[in-house]
Amino acid sequence: MTETLVIDTTAHAAETPDTPQPYLELGLAEDEYARIRDILGRRPTDAELAMYSVMWSEHCSYKSSKKHLSYFGKTTTPEMKAKMLAGIGENAGVVDVGDGWAVTFKIESHNHPSYVEPYQGAATGVGGIVRDILAMGARPLAVADALRFGPADAPDTRRVLPGVVAGVAGYGNCLGLPNVGGEVVFDESYAGNPLVNAMCVGAMRTEDLHLAFASGTGNKIILFGARTGLDGIGGVSVLASDTFSGDESAGGRKKLPSVQVGDPFTEKVLIECCLELFAKKLVVGIQDLGGAGLSCATSELAAAGDGGMHIELDRVPLRAKGMTPAEVLSSESQERMCAVVAPDKVDEFMAVCKKWDVIATEIGEVTDGDHLVITWNGETVVDVPPRTVAHQGPVYDRPIARPSNQDALRADSPDKLPRPSTPDELRETLLRVVSSPNQASKDWVTEQYDRYVRGNTVLAQPADSGLIRIDESSGRGVAVSTDCNSRFVYLDPYLGTQLALAESYRNVATSGATPLAVTNCLNFGAPTDPAVMWQFEQSVHGLADGCAQLGVPVTGGNVSFFNQTGETAILPTPVVGVLGVIDDVRRRIPTGIGAEAGETLLLLGDTHDEFGGSTWAHVIHGHLGGLPPKVDLERERLLAEILVAGSRDGMISAAHDLSDGGLAQTAVETVLVGQCGARLVLDEDADPFVQLFSESAGRVLVAVPRSEELRFTEMCTARGLPWRRAGVVDPESDALQIQGVATFPLTELRQAWEGTLPALFD
């Protein structure tokens, strides 16, 4: 005989207050469980307990970070908000970029799932962020990814990295979305806890903006897209809300809910279906189903509306038999959306879904009450105030303590390390730096991505920022960049985060685009560690203060805690994404130098003896200590204005910012990307080592046509931006000649720069 499934209803819950419930196993603390009982006036049903547990998880509720994230609101001025159409709290940030166009962008983490199952973890990370963009009413246009792994030669990195890259490529390529930017970084601290941060950018007309809310009594709730299955039960909402244990003897983890399984072809059809629904004005409100699945979509839609909601959960299309209400609500099956539709639009809505062969089911309606009520075969299994689920979870004021080793760390200056001084030593150092895994070409990764599908990609990796055209008639485009040097953040979380902001801001400007807005993905260790919370607080304040100084708002982002294995936390990694706008992509500035003989190379900005956390100290000596480079955000703003003016007026033919590896790294990449020789001239009055390997911020190497050199340098001088002649483009040469140091044939540089990752992963 088949066992009858007993459903825990609200009436049964009220009658059985002492029934034991697995709240601890679901990640709820005792006081949190007690608070749920106080809210409901009884014990929760199994389905309600599932909803609260996933929605009050660290990943969904931000319970350890809310207190600190509020600082963004305190530092955002009305002027910064002027072009912001949607901000923190929405599925993604939206900014007005002119000519009636709005652009939406966001970056989110999918870290722990990508360790458990690298391909699907990374693939569904891409799928989830794409749906966030889609839910705002925009067509997704491009993706980017910021990836971090353990040591490049570690066995587990060889397991995780190929799967993650294949997952990012497989999903994005099938969707037909170009992958235009990002990073790949290796460090011991990410061993066992890789970071997979996925970004998406989309565009729409300003009047097409959609928000997630359920209003209008009688409006219907329609679930459409893929069927709901057992994959991803609890998924990222649970997996991302606890640390990995150090015990992997059984090949497992402390918590191993099933990682979601993605189907990019279903999502591609879902995108086109949604866009037609938007174009026909058939949607009142819409929410994608990502972390926490239907628990999130129903509670957030109801909480943002002006009434209640009734859901008939047994109407949800399933792909597994015997699923309980708790499982249906907690499933994070991919490629699903939830829409609020007026009754007179339902038939037309369903017709559009049928046209695209998308499963669509009316599962409920907006009510005039103030509760979210969910029934299963006529029995009430959920009856909750929706805001208590979606927005009124616990808020913790975690203990904060400056790490006890912070002073010693900062005092451990790299100044004592032996420095190369002879031409031979400088030559060897340069080759070791550019061939190190972090500095080597990432072509092995990026060539697996389709960077030019759809035909609107203007710049892509290895350019400083990705640049895409959003309007073919005017040529208007947007640039995106993601950056973070976690070693700098470890040495000084406040300044290190501002350096990440400055670099991302500079990379966007280096393409010729005006930086406009910021998103972030804040990756840290366990919030129960006071030292981690100190890093987090300092980082948030550094980013907020930096954005206020630059005049660019934070439009949204993601917090990812518990990134550690056992007691070992990752280096604090607040990835900062910056979006910029360019009026005409034909005036973009490429990274590689061209073939016009005699173009002048100019180094913009000041170079100082700054090596704390530098690539040189890390690669050559395995050293991490001292102070990070200074940051001057007013100088960064001035530098960006001059780069944008140089782009607009045709004064710059190529540009590449100086960051990890300093001038040496920038010069090598400039000649190799441009496939053109050059002569680099160092300042005779300064130390060649400092000039080549310092990582002082606020610097860019530009190539300027001879006809524009005087006009450009006069502009720099008049505006107070330091500059010096750093060399000349030499298309007749097949080498990079660094005067007084060495001549590097391009073939030698290419072998050093491009050979590292294929040797490790092919």
N, C-alpha and C positions, 0 to 999 in steps of 0.2 A: 504494500500500500504506500501511496505517496504521502509524506508527512505534510500536514496542513501548516501553512505559514501563519503564525500568530502576529498580528499587527498591533503595535503599542499605540493606542489612541490617546487623545488628551483626556477623555473621560476615564480611561483605565489608569492613566498616570495620576489623576486626582484621587483615585480610589486606592492606589498602591504607593503611598509616599515613601515607604521604606525599602522599596525594591533597589538592590545594589545596581549601580551603573558604572561603566568603565571610563569614567571621566579622566582619570589619571593617564590611562593608556592612550586616550585621545588628545593628550597634551594640555588638558585644563588643570590648573592648580586648584587646591581645595577651596580657597576663598573665591575663585572665579566660579566654581560650581555652585557655591553657596549663593553668590550674587545672582546667578541664573534662576535659582529657585525663588529668590526674593522677587525678581522681576515678574516671574510667571505666577507666583503664589502657590506653587506646587512643584513637584519634580518635573523635569522635562521629559518628553517622550523620546524614544530612540532617535526619531527624525530630528526633533528639535536639538537634542544633544549633539547630533552630527553637524547641524547647521552652526550652532554656537562654537563648536570646537574648531571648525575650519575658518569661520569668519573672525574668531578671536585669536587665531594663530598669529604668530609674529609676522608672517609673510603678508597676511591680509589686513590685520588691524593696526600695524605700526605701533604697538603698545609700548615699546621701549624707545621709540624715536619721535613720537608725536610732540612731546614736550620740547624737543630740540628743533624739530622741523618748523615749529611755529615762528622761529626766528626769521625765516624767509619772508613771512608776511610783515614783520616789523621793519624790514630793511627795503622792501619794495615800494618805491615812490609812485605817485600818480603818473609822473612822466614815463616811468618804466612800464606802466600798465597800458599806456596809450595805444599801443599796437597789439595788445594781447586780447584775443577774443575768447579764449578758454585757458584756464590755468590749473594750478594744483588742485587735485580732487576729481578732475575729469579723467576720462580714459586716456587722453593725451592733450598736450598743450597745443594751442592754435594761435598763430600770429598773422596779422595783416601784412602782406608783403607788397601791396600796391596794385593799381590797375584792376581792382576788384578781385584779386587773388588772395586766398588764405592758404597757409601751409601749416600742417600739423606734423609733429614729430615727438618721439619718445624713445627712451632706452630702458630695458628691463633685464633682470637676471634670470637665468635658468641654470644655476650653478650645480646644485646637488643632483638634480635629475641627469645632468650631463656626465657626472661621474658614474652613476649607477648604470646608465645605458647611453653611451656617448652619442650614438646616431640619433635615436629618437629624442633624447633630452635636448640636443641642439636643434633638431628639426622642429620640434614643437615649440621651442623658444622663439624661433622665427615666425612660426604660424601664429602664436599668441600676440606678438607685438604688431604683426600685420593686421590682425582683427581689431586691435585697439585703435589703429589709424582708421580702419574702415568704419568703426562705430562712430567716428566723429563726422561722417558724411563725405570723407575724402577718398579719392582713388589712391591707393598705395603706389608709390613711384619708384622707390629704391630702398634697399636695406644696407646696413653696415653692421660689423660685429667687432667687439673688443674681447679678445680671448687671452686667457692666461693659464699657463700650465707649469708643472714641476720642471726640474732640469731636463733639458732637451735630450740628454742621453740616458735618461732613466727608463727602465723597462715599462713602468706604468704610463709614462708619457707616450710611449710608442703604442700603447693600447688606446689611450683616451684621445690624443690629438687627431689621428686619422679619422676616427669615428665622428668626432665633433665637426671637423672640417667637411666630411662627407655629408653629415646631417644638415649643416648650414647650406651647403651647395645643393644638395638634393631637393630641399624644400624650396629655397629661393629660386633656383633655376627652373623648377617645374611651374612655379607661379609666374615666371616671366618677369621677375624683378631683378634689376641689376644690383650687384653688391659693389658699392662704390667706395667704401672706406672701412677703417677700423685699425686694429692693432693685434699683434701676436707677441706675447711676452713670456719669457721663461724665468722661473725663480724657484728656489728650494721650498719657499713657504707655500707654494701652490700644489706641492706634491700631495696627492690624495684629496685635494679640494680645488679643482680647476674653476676658473671663472668664465662663464659664457654669458656675455652681455650683448643682447641683440637690440639694434636700433632700426626704426623704420621712419620714413618720411613720405608724406602724401600731400596732395594739393586739391583744392576745390575753389569754387566761387564763394565769396564770403556769405552769400545768402543761403548756401547749401549746408551750413553748419548744423549738425545734429547733436543733441545732448541726451544723457541717460536719465530719463524720468518717466514715471507712469502717472499721468493725470487724465482727468476726464472720466467721470463715473460712467460705466458701461463700455468704455473702450476695451478692446479685446487684447489678450496677451497671446502672441503667436511665437512658438518655438520652431525655428527652421534651420536646416542644415543636416548634419550627420545624425545618425541614431545615437542613443546614449548606451554606453556599455560599461563593463567592469574595469576597463583600463583607466588608470589614473585615479582610483578611489583615494580621495584625500590628496593625492598627487603632490604638486609643488607646495600647496598650502600647508601640508604637514612636513614634507621632506625638507623644505627650506626653513623650518621653524625649530630646528634642533641641530646640535652639533653632531658630526660623525664621531663614532667612538673610535678609539685607537685599536680595538680588537677586530681584526679582519681574518682571524684564523678560519672562520667558517665561510670566508669569501663574501660575507654580507655586511650589513650596516646595522646601526642601532634601530633605525626605522626603515623599512623597505616597502612602502606602498608601490604599487605598479606604476611605472612611468607611462605617461600618455603616449599613444600611438598616433602619428599624424598621417594625413592623406592630402598631399598638396593639390591633387587634381580636384578633390571635393572642394577644397578651399578656393581654388581658382574660379570654379563655377559659382560658389557662394559670393565671391567678390563681385562678379558681373551681375548676379541677381540683386545684390544689395544696391549697387549703383543704379540699376533700373528702377528699383523701388524708391530710391531717393529722388531720382529725376521725375518720377510721376507723383511725387508728394504723397506717398501712401503710408508714411511712417510718422507717428507722433513722437515717440521716443524709442531708443534702441540701446542695447547692451550686448557686448560679446560675452561668451561663456569661456572664461579662462580659469585662473585659480579659484577654487571653491565652487566651480560649476554653477548649477542652478541655485545653490544656496546663495551665492553672490549675486547672480543676475536678478533673482526675484526680490531679495531683500533690498538691494541697492536701488532698483527701479521703484519699488514701493516707498522706500525711505525718501527718495528725491521727489516723489509726487505729492499730490494734495489730498490723497484719500488712502484707502486700503487696497487690498488685492486678494482675490480668491483664485487658487490654482488647483486644478484637478490633475494630480500628479500621475494617476494611472493612465492618463491620455498621452504621456510622453512616449514617443516611439523608442523602443528598446532593441538592442541587438544581443541581449543575453537573457536567458530565462531565469525566473525566480529571484529577480532583484528586489530588495527591500526598499521602502521609501527612503531610508537613510542612505542607501547606496545610490539611488537615483539622484538624490540631492547633492551628494558628495562627489559623484563622478566628474572627472575632468576630461571626459572624451572631447576630442578636438572638433574644429570646424562647425561650431554651433553658434547661433545668434538668437536673441530674444527681442521681439519688437512689440511696441504698443501701437495698436491700429484702431482707428475709428470704425464703428460697426458698418457704416455704409461703404467703407473701403476694403472690407475683408475679402469680398469676392475677387476684386481686381488684384489685391495682394496675392491671393492664392493662385490666380491665373499667371502672374509673373513667375512665381515659384515653380509652377508646373511647366512653364515654358523652358526654364533652365534645369528642369528635372531635379529640383531641390525639394526634399521632404519638408512640408510645412504643416503644423498642427496647432489648432487653437486649443490652448491648455488652460485658459482662465480669463478673468476680466478685472478691471479696476472697479472697486466698490466705494461706497460712500462712508465706510467705516474707517477705523484707524489701525486695524490689525492686518497682518499677512496671515491668511488662513489657507492651509493646504490640506486637501482631502485625498484619500486613497480608497477607491471603490465606495465612495459615499461616507467614509468614516474620517473624522478630523484627526490628522496626525501632527499638524503644526498650527498653533494659534499664538502668534507673537507680535509685539510691537516691532515693526521692521527696523526702526532706527536703533533699537537696542542690539540688533544683530549686526547691522551694517556700519553704524557710526558711533555707537556708545559702548564699545568694548573697553576693557581695562586700559588705564594709562599709568605707566610706571615711571617713577622718578628714581631711576637706577643709581646706585652709588657710583661716584666718579672719583678717581684718584690718578694723579700724574704718576706714570710708571717709575718705579724706584731706580731703574737703570737709565732714565732719560738724560740726566746730567752727565753721567759717565759716557753715554753714547755720543752726545754732542761734543764732549771734550776729546773724544778719540779722533782727532783731526787727521786727514790723510796727508797733511803737510810733511809728516815724518817719513812717508814712503819714498823710496828711491825713484827718481824721475829720469826718463831718458834725456840725454843731452847731446850725444853725437848724432850726425846724420844717419848712421847705420841703426842706432838705437831708435831714433824717431821713425825710421822706415819700418822696422820690425814691429814697433808698437802700433802704427797705423794699420798694418795688415792684420795683426791679431785682433784689433778692435773691430774692423769692418767685417771680419769673417766670424766673429762671435755670434752665437745663435740669436741674441736679441738685436744685433745690428745688421745681420746678414739679410739679404733679399728674402722677402716673403712670397716670391713668385710661386714657390711650390704649393703654397696655400691658395693664393688669390687666382692662380690659373685654373683652379677647380671651380671657380665662380664665374658665372656669365656676367661680365661687368658692363656690357654694351647692349644687351637686349632692349628692345623698344626704341632704340635709336636716339634717345635723348640724353645719354651720358656724355658729358663734356670733359670731365676729368675723373679719373678713378685711380685706385692704388697702382703705382706707388706715389701718386701726387700727394701733396700736403693735405688736401681735403678733397672729398668727392663733390662733384658739381654736376647738377642735372638741369636740363631745360624744362620749365613747367608751362611755357606758353610759346608755341612755335611761331606765332605771328609777330610778337614783339621781341622774342629772344630772352625774355625774363627767365632767370634761373635762381636756384638756391644751392648753397654749399653747406656741407656738414663735415664735422671733424669730431673725433673722440680722442681724449688724451688723459694719461695719468702716469707719472713716474712715482711708483709706490715707495721707492727708496727715499725720495725727498719727503714724502708724507710721513714715513716712519721717523725720520729725523726731526721733523717739525710739522705736525698735522695741519696747523693753521696756514703757514707759509707754503707748505708742500701742495695743499689743495689750491691755493691761489696760483702756484706755478702751473698746475694742471689746467686751470681756467685760462691762464695767460697763454699757454702753448696752444690750446684748442682755439682760442680767440685769434691768435696770430696765424694759425694754419688756415683758417677761413679767410682772413684778410690777405694772406699770401696768394690766394687764388684770384684776388680782385674783388671779392664780395665783402659787403659791409656786415659785420657781426650784429645779430639782431636779438637772439634769445638763447636760453640755456636749458638743457635737460641734464639729468645726472643719474648715475647708478652707484650708490654708496655701498661698497662691499667691505664688510668688517667681520671681526671675530664675534665671540659670544657676548651679548649685552650684559650677561651676569658677571662679567669680568670688569671691575672698575677701571682698569687701565684701557680696555677697549672703549668704554664709554667716554673716557677722557679724549681719546683719539677722535671718536665720533663727534663729540661736541665741538672740539677745536676745528675739525674739518668743516662741519656745517657752518660755523661762524666765519671761517675763512672764505668759504664759497659765497655766502650771503653778503659779506662785507665787500668782497671783490666784485661781485655782480653790481652792487650798488655804486661802487666807484666807477665801473665801466659803463653803467647805465643800461645793462642788459638784464631782463628779468629771468628768473627760474620759472619755467612754465609747467614743470612736473618732473617726475622721476621715480626712483625705486630705491628702497632700502633692502639690502641683503645682509642679514646677520647670520651668526653661527657658522661662518666660514672658517672652520678650523678642524683639525683632526686630533682628537684627544684634547690635550691642553695646549697644543701648538696652533696659534692663530696665524692666518695669512698676514702679510704686510698690509696695512690699511690701504685700500684701493678705491678712492672715490673717483670713478671715471666721469669726466666732464664732457658732455657733448654740446657743441655750439653750432647754431644755424645762422647762416648769413644770406643776404640777397644781393644779386647783381642784375642791373637793368638789362644788360645785353651780354649773353654768354660768349659772343664773338670777341669780347674784350677780356676774356679770362686770361690769367697768367699761368703758363705751364711750368712744370718743375725743371725739366731738362733744358739745357742751353741748346740753341739752334746752330745753324750752319753759316751764320753771317760773320765773316772774318772781322776781327778787330773790335767786336763788342766789348765794352768795359765791364769787368766784374767789380761791384761795389759791395763792401761790407757795411751794413747799417747797424748802428748800435755800438755799445761799449763792451769791451772784453776785460774781465777781471780774473784774478787768480782764485777761482772757485771750483773746488773739486770734491766737496762733501757729497756723498751719494752718487758720484759720477760714474759713467761707464768705464772710464780708465781705471779708477780705483777698484771697481767691481771685477772687471775682466782680467786685469793684469795682476792684481794683488788679492782678490777675494775680500776686499775691505768694504765695510759699511759703517760710517761714522762721520762726525763733524757736523758742519752746518750746511744746509742746502744753499743754492745761489739766492741772492737777493732778488726781490720782485718789485718792479716799479710799474704799477698799473697805468699811471698817467703816461709813462713812456710807451707802454703797449698800445694805448689808445692813439697816441700821436703816430706811432709806427704804422698802425692799421690805416689811419686817415691818409698817410702818404702813399701807402701801397695801393689803396683804392683810387686815389687821385692819379697815380702813375698808370694804373690799368685803364682808367677812363680816358686819359689823354694820350695813350699809346706810347708812354715813355719807358715801359719795362717789357722786355721780351721774355724773361724767365725769372723765377724767384724760388728760393727754397729756404725754409727757416732753419735756424741752428738750435738743436736741442741735444738729445742723447748722442754722445760722441763728438760734439762740438764741430768746429770748422772742418776738421779732417773728414768726418763722416759726411757732412753736407757736400763738400767738394767732390768726394768720390761718387755719391749718388747723383749729383748734378751732371757730371760728365758721362756716367754710365746710362742714365735715363735718356739723356740727349744724344748719346752715341757720338760725342764730339770732344776733342781735346781742348785743353786749356792750360794756361800758365798762371800759377798762384804766387803772388808776391807777399811775403811776410814783412811786418814792420821791423826794420833793422834795430830799433831801440827797445824792442820787447822780446821776452823769452819765447823762442819758437814753440816750445812745449805748451806753454800757456795759450798761445795763439791758436794752436791746432786742436787742443783737447779740452780747454775750458768749456763749461756748460753754462756760462752766464746767459741769463734770459734776455729777451727783448732784442734779438739779433736776426737778421735775414741777409742772405747773400743774393744779390740781384744782378742780372745782366741787362745792360742798358745800351741801346744803339749809340754809335758815336755821335749821330746827329742830335741826340736827346740828352747827352751826358751833362752839358752845361745847364740846360733848363732843369733837369732833375736835381742835380747837386745844389743849384741855387735855391730850389724849393726846400731841400733838406736843411740847408744852412739857415735860411730865413725862418724856418719853423723850429730850429733848435735841435734837430736830430743829428747826432754824430754820424759821420761816414768817413770811409777812406777807400782809396783805390786798392783793390785786392788782387787784381790780375786782369787777364784778357782771354777772350774766347779764341781758340786756334783750331779751326776746322781742318787745317792741313796736317795737324798733328794727330797721332793715334795714342797720345799719352797725357797724363796729368803730371805736369812739371811743377813741383813745389820748390821755388827758388831757395837755394842754400840747404835743402834737405835731400831730395831725391827726385828721380823721374820714374813714374809708375806707368808702364804700358797698360793700355785699357784692357788688353787680354789678361794681364796678370790681376788687375783689379776685379775684372768680371769673374774670374775663376775664384778669387777669394770671397767675393760678395755673394755670388750666386750658387756656389757649390756646397754650402754648409747644410742646408735643410734637406736637399735631395740625398746627400750622403747619410743623413740620420734616418730618413723616413721612407726612402724608396725601397 
